[in-house]
């Protein structure tokens, strides 16, 4: 049994008719690795609004992490998208895997309008680009289960002093992109390598770099 502090890294089960989810395929490759003096523990979250946060909160209680990074699939993206902000709304274009399709419902009744990631996303992007892994700062995590988990994570971490959290969206895997003509993709190996770079930077960096990463629209 190791005494190293823990990093909790999560991916998602397949959804939306897909038979795979590259977030889980990439995340599970890091299970048990040691990175910057921390042991990586991975969990697969269900693509279901209520059940996803139940599973996440259980994982946090079980692992007592120093840092939590949740990873989700964003088909159509060409880069690792480091999410800046989670908003307090569920507005599902498609049902989740249990058939729930909330519309204009808060993630947390009475919660703040939004939470910002407290990971050093600018430094993480710079490190990824230096490693020749495509990355961008994303200004929205959507309104589906990924945003639900990101918001719920940041809300839950208010009760865990010193624990930092954030979210990354990743592109389709090549096999998925082949079923979606014109869609970009990244290999699972590249995504896993990117997650190592992102996590190492997050663990080593407390004050983010002041770099441009905004958007015009």
Secondary structure, DSSP 8 states (H G I E B T S, - for coil): ---SEEEEEEEE---TT-S--HHHHHHGGGTT-EETTEEEEEEEE-S-HHHHHHHHHHHHHHH--SEEEEEEE-TT--SEEEE-EEES-B--SS--TTS----SB-SSTT--SEEE--S-HHHHHHHHHHTT--EEEES---SSHHHHHHHHHHHHGGGSTT-EEEEEEE-B-HHHHTTSTT--B--HHHHHHHHHHHHHHHHH-SS----------
